[in-house]
Amino acid sequence: MKKETLLGNLPLLLGIALPILFVISISLAIYLPTLSIKPAHDFLYTQDSRSGYSYNGYQNEYHIESGKVTLVPSEARTLGANESPRPSAPRLYYYNTSTNAAREISYEEAQALSVISGPTSPDGYLVEYRYNSSGIFDLFGGNGDGSGYYVTKGGAGKKLPALSAGTDSYRGNVAIIGWIK
């Protein structure tokens, strides 16, 4: 008699189990690729918190020459009558990829580091801004808090919380200077 009851409840059990298995499989498909994202190199970046149309750049820019951070004068530009003098250089930050922590460093500290220029790290990682909306779930009150800076490789990406925390919808305010050797 128990066998007949179990077979009689099979559609009900499948109706409950299949959606749960579907949600679990989708969650694993999204989460598992992020586990493989483990860059071996930290990086230096600048972040500009200034916004608006009054932005007129900096007097100097950071460049990598012979593996060292240097300051190079920016392209000369005449200031308008209502423009304030340009700051010397943007703030410089060190991002530790193993701890997902960022800290501001001085130009002197940066000069002591051995740095590889380029947007891509020696092990093939890239830092990029991703705008994530919740897709169809926006209809049900979803939010787009997945937007931010990610370290990516081969389509998989992991959010950089310390880098994304200080940013807003203006995506051009972070610039990667180089990767630490």
trRosetta pair geometry for C-beta under 8 A, 3 or more apart (Angstrom, degrees):
i j d omega theta_ij theta_ji phi_ij phi_ji
1 4 5.8 -52 -155 34 38 110
1 5 6.5 38 149 -19 67 105
2 5 5.5 -55 -150 37 36 113
2 6 6.3 38 153 -21 69 104
3 6 5.8 -52 -148 35 31 111
3 7 6.4 26 155 -13 64 107
4 7 5.8 -56 -145 41 31 108
4 8 6.1 35 153 -23 65 109
5 8 5.5 -54 -145 37 29 114
5 9 6.4 18 157 -10 64 110
6 9 6.0 -65 -148 43 28 103
6 10 7.0 59 147 -56 61 83
7 10 5.5 -15 -157 -22 40 120
9 12 4.8 -57 -167 46 70 117
9 13 5.6 73 134 -26 88 101
10 13 5.6 -54 -140 39 31 110
10 14 6.2 29 160 -16 66 107
11 14 5.8 -55 -143 41 30 109
11 15 6.0 35 155 -24 64 109
12 15 5.6 -54 -146 35 29 115
12 16 6.6 20 157 -12 63 106
13 16 6.0 -61 -150 40 30 104
13 17 5.8 17 159 -12 69 117
14 17 5.9 -60 -128 45 29 104
14 18 5.6 31 174 -25 68 111
15 18 6.8 -38 -124 28 17 107
15 19 7.8 10 169 -5 47 105
16 19 7.2 -73 -168 37 26 99
16 20 6.7 15 152 -11 64 117
17 20 5.7 -68 -152 42 35 111
17 21 6.0 32 157 -19 73 110
18 21 5.7 -55 -142 39 30 110
18 22 6.2 35 157 -23 64 106
19 22 5.4 -52 -145 35 33 116
19 23 6.4 33 157 -18 66 103
20 23 5.9 -53 -149 35 31 109
20 24 6.4 29 153 -16 64 108
21 24 5.7 -55 -145 40 32 112
21 25 6.2 30 157 -19 67 107
22 25 5.9 -56 -144 37 27 108
22 26 6.4 25 157 -16 64 107
23 26 5.9 -55 -146 38 29 109
23 27 6.2 31 155 -20 64 109
24 27 5.7 -56 -148 37 29 113
24 28 6.4 28 156 -17 64 107
25 28 5.8 -54 -146 38 31 110
25 29 6.3 34 154 -22 64 106
26 29 5.6 -54 -147 36 32 113
26 30 6.5 25 155 -14 65 107
27 30 6.0 -61 -151 39 29 106
27 31 5.9 11 161 -7 68 118
28 31 5.9 -63 -130 47 28 101
28 32 5.4 31 176 -28 69 114
29 32 6.8 -35 -117 27 17 109
29 33 7.9 16 173 -13 46 103
30 33 7.6 -77 -178 29 23 100
30 34 7.9 11 146 -12 59 112
31 34 6.0 -65 -165 31 43 112
31 35 7.3 48 147 -30 72 98
32 35 5.8 -46 -161 15 43 116
32 36 7.9 35 151 -14 65 97
33 36 6.1 -54 -165 28 47 109
33 37 7.5 52 143 -29 68 99
33 155 7.7 -55 -177 101 151 87
33 156 3.7 -142 157 -117 115 126
34 37 5.5 -44 -159 16 50 118
34 156 6.3 -164 -76 179 45 107
34 157 7.2 -21 -103 89 87 35
34 158 4.8 117 -154 -89 94 90
36 156 6.3 50 65 98 106 163
37 125 7.6 102 -155 -117 86 119
37 151 6.1 140 178 95 121 99
37 152 7.5 -48 -120 -116 129 29
37 153 6.4 158 -115 28 83 104
37 156 5.8 -149 -57 122 108 109
37 157 6.7 72 -90 -154 155 19
37 158 4.0 -175 90 -15 149 122
38 97 7.9 127 -167 138 45 114
39 97 4.6 -57 70 164 107 164
39 121 5.8 79 -152 47 120 171
39 123 6.2 159 -144 68 68 124
39 125 4.3 -52 -96 -4 117 165
39 151 5.7 -91 -21 171 131 145
39 153 7.8 155 -76 -34 88 130
40 97 8.0 4 36 75 4 138
40 121 7.7 158 53 152 73 136
40 122 7.8 -63 70 72 110 99
40 123 5.1 96 26 -19 107 153
41 97 7.0 58 86 11 36 141
41 116 7.6 -40 -162 36 157 120
41 121 4.8 174 53 -156 128 124
41 122 6.2 102 -33 30 147 95
41 123 6.5 167 -2 12 105 106
41 125 7.6 -173 49 43 97 122
41 179 4.4 43 137 178 139 111
41 180 5.6 175 -170 61 87 67
41 181 7.3 -19 -126 -104 116 18
42 94 6.4 27 151 -180 129 85
42 95 5.9 -180 -168 88 85 59
42 96 5.2 -30 -114 -111 127 43
42 97 5.4 -160 -99 -2 59 88
42 98 7.8 -63 -72 2 96 84
42 179 7.4 149 84 -159 36 64
42 180 4.5 6 66 27 86 128
43 94 7.9 171 92 -153 34 49
43 95 5.3 -6 62 53 77 107
43 97 7.3 62 2 -46 86 109
43 121 7.1 -101 -71 -86 116 107
43 127 6.8 -134 62 -25 163 140
43 176 5.8 -25 165 -149 137 101
43 177 7.5 155 172 53 86 71
43 178 6.7 -166 -150 103 81 33
43 179 4.9 -42 -99 -104 89 59
43 180 6.5 -146 -85 -6 31 81
44 62 7.8 -113 129 146 127 154
44 69 6.8 -63 106 -84 172 136
44 92 6.4 -9 -171 -172 107 97
44 93 6.9 152 -157 80 57 48
44 94 6.0 -28 -100 -99 71 59
44 95 7.5 -179 -89 14 20 81
44 105 7.8 -76 -124 46 101 129
44 110 6.1 84 -127 -131 148 111
44 113 7.3 151 -51 80 129 154
44 115 6.3 -30 10 -122 129 136
44 176 7.5 110 83 -166 54 57
44 177 4.2 -45 102 58 103 117
44 178 5.5 13 44 53 106 70
44 179 7.9 -150 16 -77 74 18
44 180 7.1 105 -28 -54 88 88
45 92 7.8 155 84 -155 30 55
45 93 5.3 -25 67 64 77 99
45 95 6.2 22 11 -16 113 119
45 127 7.5 -79 -79 92 139 163
45 163 7.3 39 60 -125 157 117
45 174 5.7 8 170 -171 132 90
45 175 6.2 163 -160 81 80 43
45 176 5.1 -42 -99 -104 97 47
45 177 5.9 -170 -96 0 32 84
46 62 6.6 162 -42 17 127 131
46 90 3.9 72 -171 106 132 132
46 91 6.3 139 -147 74 78 52
46 92 5.9 -41 -90 -98 80 53
46 93 7.0 148 -101 14 28 88
46 174 7.3 166 84 -149 50 45
46 175 5.0 -4 53 55 94 97
46 177 6.4 85 -19 -49 88 107
47 90 7.3 166 52 169 28 121
47 91 6.4 -34 54 72 74 105
47 93 6.2 16 -1 -3 107 136
47 163 8.0 -169 -80 -151 133 74
47 166 6.3 60 161 100 155 128
47 167 7.5 -110 -149 -79 120 87
47 173 5.8 46 -163 142 68 91
47 174 5.1 -9 -103 -99 81 74
47 175 7.9 -174 -76 20 40 66
48 55 7.7 72 156 -136 138 128
48 90 5.5 -70 -77 -126 88 126
48 172 8.0 -22 54 116 119 75
48 173 4.6 -128 62 -150 77 81
48 174 8.0 -151 19 -64 71 34
48 175 7.9 36 -11 -3 102 104
49 166 7.3 -67 -92 164 106 110
49 173 6.8 78 -82 -170 30 138
50 54 7.9 -97 175 83 115 88
50 55 5.5 138 122 -101 116 97
51 55 7.1 -37 -149 -52 17 121
51 168 7.6 -34 -66 55 152 134
51 170 5.6 -166 -115 -26 120 167
51 173 7.5 -47 -79 -79 91 130
52 55 6.4 147 74 -27 62 87
54 83 7.0 169 -163 -120 87 81
56 77 7.0 -158 -178 98 95 135
56 79 6.6 59 173 -115 158 88
56 83 5.4 70 -46 -163 159 134
56 84 8.0 171 31 60 133 63
56 86 5.6 -116 101 -87 100 101
57 74 5.7 168 156 165 127 163
57 77 6.8 89 43 31 139 142
57 86 5.7 -15 90 -134 68 137
58 61 6.5 132 75 -72 116 63
58 74 5.7 139 84 -34 66 143
58 86 5.6 160 -134 165 25 114
58 87 5.6 -43 -122 78 85 80
58 88 6.7 10 -171 114 99 23
58 89 5.3 84 173 -116 141 33
58 90 5.7 -105 -56 -36 153 75
59 73 6.7 -48 160 -138 71 74
59 74 6.0 -165 172 20 18 108
59 86 5.1 151 -49 98 75 113
59 87 7.0 -130 2 103 92 34
59 88 5.1 -45 46 -133 119 39
59 89 7.0 -74 60 -56 79 61
60 71 4.3 12 171 -177 139 104
60 72 6.4 142 -160 69 81 31
60 73 5.7 -57 -102 -102 71 39
60 74 6.1 -144 -96 -22 14 85
60 88 5.9 0 20 169 110 67
60 89 4.5 -39 74 -79 102 99
61 71 7.3 144 69 -154 31 59
61 72 5.5 -31 64 65 83 87
61 73 7.8 29 16 129 79 11
61 74 5.2 103 -26 -82 99 83
61 89 7.2 168 -88 -130 19 92
62 69 5.7 -21 -161 -163 107 100
62 70 7.3 140 -154 73 56 40
62 71 6.4 -39 -95 -97 55 58
62 72 7.7 121 -130 18 9 84
62 89 6.8 90 -47 -166 85 124
62 90 7.6 -85 -9 52 109 96
62 92 6.7 108 -67 -98 152 115
62 110 7.7 -53 -137 147 133 156
62 177 4.9 -27 112 -125 133 125
63 69 7.6 141 75 -155 35 52
63 70 5.4 -30 67 66 84 91
63 71 7.8 133 21 -116 81 12
63 72 4.8 21 3 -5 126 128
63 117 7.6 0 -176 -104 61 137
64 67 6.9 7 -179 -114 101 14
64 68 7.0 150 -153 70 64 28
64 69 6.3 -38 -98 -94 66 50
64 70 7.4 138 -114 17 17 85
64 115 5.3 -124 -120 104 121 111
64 116 7.3 63 179 171 161 13
64 117 3.6 -165 51 -64 140 108
64 177 6.9 131 -48 162 100 82
64 178 4.8 87 -65 -64 140 147
65 68 6.2 -33 70 62 67 81
65 70 4.9 -4 20 3 114 136
67 114 5.1 -10 168 -157 116 77
67 115 6.0 148 -172 53 54 54
67 116 7.1 -13 -120 -78 77 51
67 181 7.1 -5 -153 -25 114 136
68 111 6.0 32 -172 -151 105 65
68 113 7.9 141 -128 76 59 58
68 114 7.5 -46 -78 -116 62 47
68 115 6.8 107 -113 32 17 99
69 92 7.8 81 -179 -143 156 149
69 107 7.2 -145 114 -158 123 70
69 110 4.2 -35 49 142 157 109
69 111 5.6 -110 61 -83 92 52
69 113 6.9 38 -9 59 112 99
69 115 5.8 55 -51 19 84 151
69 177 6.6 25 -116 156 111 137
69 178 7.2 -154 -83 29 89 130
70 111 7.8 75 -81 -107 50 94
71 89 6.0 -81 -127 -81 118 146
71 107 6.7 -7 -47 -147 119 138
73 76 7.6 11 148 -60 116 77
74 77 7.6 -39 121 1 110 103
74 86 7.8 -88 47 136 143 158
79 83 4.3 -138 -170 81 97 123
79 84 7.9 -108 -161 77 141 15
79 85 7.1 -70 -69 -101 166 45
79 86 7.4 -153 -80 -28 121 92
80 83 4.5 95 52 -9 81 111
87 90 7.5 96 95 -78 126 43
89 92 7.6 2 129 -40 116 101
89 107 7.2 70 74 -78 152 127
90 175 7.7 88 71 39 161 118
91 104 5.8 -46 178 -133 115 115
92 104 6.9 103 77 -159 53 69
92 105 5.6 -63 106 68 99 79
92 106 7.4 67 60 -173 119 9
92 107 6.4 117 11 -80 149 59
92 110 5.5 -50 150 -53 152 144
92 177 7.2 2 -137 -21 97 154
93 102 5.1 17 174 -179 124 110
93 103 6.7 162 -153 83 79 28
93 104 5.5 -52 -98 -99 75 50
93 105 6.7 124 -130 12 24 82
94 102 6.9 163 81 -152 45 61
94 103 5.7 -15 56 61 93 80
94 104 7.9 120 14 -147 77 7
94 105 4.8 53 -20 -20 110 130
94 109 7.7 -79 -40 125 133 125
94 110 7.8 -162 -67 -91 100 83
94 180 7.8 42 -147 -49 98 135
95 101 7.6 171 -152 90 54 37
95 102 4.7 -22 -100 -99 73 91
95 160 6.9 4 -165 -166 139 135
95 162 6.8 166 -131 86 93 121
95 163 6.1 5 -111 -65 138 112
96 99 4.6 11 110 42 123 99
96 100 7.2 -65 89 -5 77 12
96 101 5.0 2 49 58 112 82
96 102 7.4 -167 17 -80 71 39
96 103 7.9 25 -11 6 105 97
97 100 7.1 25 -156 -75 32 53
97 151 6.6 58 -132 -60 117 168
97 160 8.0 -61 -118 -114 73 108
100 160 6.5 -169 -142 -148 90 61
100 161 5.6 48 165 38 125 96
100 162 5.6 157 157 -6 70 108
101 162 5.4 127 -133 -66 28 160
102 162 4.1 167 2 138 97 125
102 163 6.0 115 -46 -70 144 67
105 109 4.2 -110 180 83 110 136
105 110 5.7 130 110 -53 121 84
106 109 4.7 102 54 4 77 99
106 110 7.1 -139 98 -3 44 87
107 110 5.5 -56 -151 37 34 114
107 111 6.4 40 151 -25 66 103
108 111 5.7 -49 -149 29 32 114
108 112 7.0 34 152 -22 60 102
109 112 5.9 -57 -160 28 35 113
109 113 7.3 35 147 -24 63 103
110 113 5.8 -54 -160 24 40 114
110 115 7.7 6 -177 -41 83 142
110 177 7.9 -10 -157 107 134 159
113 180 5.6 -67 -176 -122 125 98
113 181 8.0 156 169 26 80 82
114 180 7.0 88 74 -161 62 64
114 181 4.2 -43 106 31 108 124
115 177 7.1 -22 -178 120 148 98
115 178 3.9 83 169 105 111 138
115 179 6.8 140 -159 68 70 34
115 180 6.1 -43 -102 -98 69 48
115 181 6.9 -134 -84 -16 17 86
116 121 7.6 96 80 -146 126 52
116 122 6.0 53 72 -48 171 103
116 178 5.6 170 76 -175 38 104
116 179 4.8 -25 61 63 98 91
116 180 7.8 -123 16 -35 83 1
116 181 5.9 108 -29 -69 100 84
117 177 7.7 -72 -119 156 74 54
117 178 4.7 -60 -96 -102 46 112
118 121 8.0 172 92 -73 103 22
118 178 7.0 64 29 -123 54 74
118 179 7.3 -37 63 4 85 107
119 126 6.0 28 142 -136 93 93
119 127 7.5 -128 -170 43 77 75
119 176 5.9 107 -125 68 61 134
120 124 6.4 -16 -179 -140 111 32
120 125 6.9 153 -158 74 65 35
120 126 5.2 -35 -102 -81 74 88
121 124 6.6 -37 71 36 82 21
121 125 4.3 9 28 51 124 88
121 126 7.4 -145 3 -65 81 39
121 179 4.5 132 -119 -107 79 158
122 179 6.5 -160 -8 100 82 146
122 181 7.8 61 -17 -117 144 65
123 153 8.0 -34 122 -103 83 149
124 153 5.3 82 118 -134 97 116
124 154 7.8 32 141 -32 127 89
125 151 5.3 6 -179 -179 123 100
125 152 6.9 143 -157 69 71 35
125 153 4.9 -60 -100 -60 65 111
126 151 7.3 154 76 -156 36 55
126 152 5.3 -32 66 63 88 88
126 153 7.0 142 15 -77 78 61
127 149 6.0 13 -178 -178 97 109
127 150 7.3 171 -148 85 55 38
127 151 5.5 -30 -93 -97 71 67
127 152 7.7 144 -102 14 22 79
127 160 7.0 -2 -135 -15 106 150
127 163 7.5 -79 -161 158 128 172
127 174 7.9 -94 135 131 125 127
127 176 5.3 139 53 -70 125 134
128 149 7.1 171 91 -147 23 67
128 150 6.1 -24 66 61 72 84
128 152 5.9 -31 29 14 110 127
128 157 7.8 -82 57 -119 99 137
129 147 7.8 19 -179 -176 88 82
129 148 7.1 -112 -142 152 71 20
129 149 5.6 -44 -93 -92 63 65
129 150 7.7 123 -123 15 17 79
129 167 8.0 -142 -116 156 115 160
129 171 4.4 156 117 -151 173 115
129 174 7.5 140 -62 49 109 119
130 146 7.5 -50 108 135 108 89
130 147 6.7 -151 100 -136 61 52
130 148 6.9 -6 56 61 78 45
130 149 7.7 127 15 -120 75 19
130 150 5.1 10 2 2 121 127
130 157 6.5 117 -28 114 151 167
131 144 7.4 -3 -178 -180 76 125
131 147 4.9 5 -132 -118 52 108
131 171 7.8 -73 -57 -74 103 135
132 144 6.0 165 95 -162 64 76
132 145 7.9 -31 80 78 110 30
132 146 3.2 -48 80 92 147 112
132 147 5.2 -155 33 -63 73 57
133 138 6.1 -16 168 -57 105 129
133 142 7.9 95 167 108 67 119
133 144 4.7 -35 -113 -104 55 111
134 137 4.2 -84 150 76 111 101
134 138 4.8 144 67 -57 99 71
134 142 3.0 -143 118 133 167 139
134 143 6.4 81 -35 52 132 22
134 144 6.2 -120 -20 -79 82 59
134 146 7.7 131 -74 8 68 118
135 138 6.7 -177 79 -8 22 94
135 142 7.6 -6 50 76 57 162
136 139 5.9 -29 176 10 60 114
137 140 5.4 -57 -160 45 61 104
137 141 8.0 -55 161 61 76 47
137 142 3.6 78 121 -44 96 144
138 141 7.9 148 -166 13 33 6
138 142 4.9 -80 -79 56 40 103
138 144 7.7 13 -95 -55 109 90
139 142 7.8 26 34 10 44 101
144 147 5.4 29 148 -19 96 111
146 159 7.4 -124 -160 -76 66 137
147 164 7.7 162 115 -155 56 121
147 169 7.7 10 134 -108 154 67
148 159 5.6 55 81 -148 125 106
148 160 7.1 -151 139 56 111 68
148 161 7.8 24 148 -107 159 39
148 163 7.3 127 170 95 102 83
148 164 2.9 20 -163 -132 128 134
148 167 6.5 137 -133 59 75 127
149 159 7.4 105 82 -156 48 63
149 160 4.8 -39 100 50 97 113
149 163 4.3 -65 66 114 138 122
149 164 4.9 -159 28 -70 78 82
149 167 6.8 108 -21 0 104 155
149 174 6.2 -32 -79 65 143 165
150 157 3.8 32 161 176 138 124
150 158 6.2 146 -158 68 86 30
150 159 5.4 -52 -98 -95 81 45
150 160 6.4 175 -109 -5 24 85
151 157 6.7 159 77 -152 38 74
151 158 5.6 -17 57 59 88 88
151 160 5.8 88 -23 -56 91 109
152 155 7.3 -81 -175 156 109 1
152 156 6.7 167 -149 87 71 42
152 157 3.9 -29 -95 -95 90 95
152 158 7.8 174 -80 18 50 58
153 156 6.3 -18 67 61 65 87
153 157 7.9 142 16 -86 50 56
159 164 6.1 -32 -176 -9 100 151
160 163 3.9 16 115 30 120 118
160 164 5.9 138 81 -19 69 93
161 164 5.9 -62 -134 44 28 105
161 165 6.1 43 164 -43 65 102
162 165 6.0 -38 -144 11 26 118
163 166 7.6 -78 -173 36 29 91
163 167 7.2 17 147 -20 63 121
163 174 6.6 67 -175 -128 105 155
164 167 5.7 -71 -152 32 42 115
167 170 7.5 -136 -172 67 84 68
167 171 7.6 49 178 -112 130 45
167 173 6.2 169 -128 67 91 118
167 174 6.5 -47 -91 -32 128 118
168 173 7.7 49 38 16 78 146
170 173 5.4 66 109 -25 104 113
171 174 7.8 -62 180 28 52 92
176 179 8.0 10 175 -54 116 73
